[in-house]
Amino acid sequence: MSVFNRLDRLTSRAVDKAMSIRFEVQPAKITPNGRPGPDPDREAWDGRGVLDENAGYSPVEVGKRDRSGNDLQSLAAGNTIELSVDKSWYTQASQTKQGDRIQTDDLRRFEVTSVRPDGLSRVMFALVELK
């Protein structure tokens, strides 16, 4: 086992103990032109992870459309929400898909827009808050 894997495991556990929140994942099945519904093939699961909310600025193209004077400016501001889950503790995190719903203990509801590994022992879920 590499030294970096050991350090990752130690820091991952420490971060989870200090900052994690509880959540429940409800698997959803999405058809191309339909509404999402519950997925009967996968089970709901509970977990703990670190929820991170940051300001997000999307570059929007402004100016002429003939490509002679366009520039990218951050006119649209919002927030990016990510949930980091340790996949060694929660093996179901690897099977989470786009469209699955997540509900936290404070009754906030989110939808998963993308799932990507961080390269070591965690999985990152990009989320959109449902109101």
Phi, psi and omega in degrees: 000135182288155176297323181293324176296320178294316179297320178297317180296317179295313181290326179298315179294319180295318179295318178298319179295323185275322192234004187281155175237158177274147177209164175233132178258125175250108182298142179233153176244126184244132173259158186305317182240026182236177178276151176289145177222172180297144179265113182287345183276342181239148181263151173291151180215152178258150179201182176229141179200174182259118179268127184235122178242125180228157174291138180234133180239120180265128177289129181243134182283127183233142175122200182292151180269001180270012176067017180268335184219023181285149171217159180262125178231151178271086178266330182263119180244143179203211175220151176252134182239126179229146176239123181256124184235136178281114184282348175284332176272324182239092183292339179291344181299330180288336180267001178292139185236166175300134180101344177296149181258142178235133176237128180269174180294333178272019174066021171279141182243139182227159171239137180282125178259332175202154179233128178215141175285152179269001178102342179237252188249009184238160176239136180254127174256123171275130188238157170234131182282135178261134181246000000 
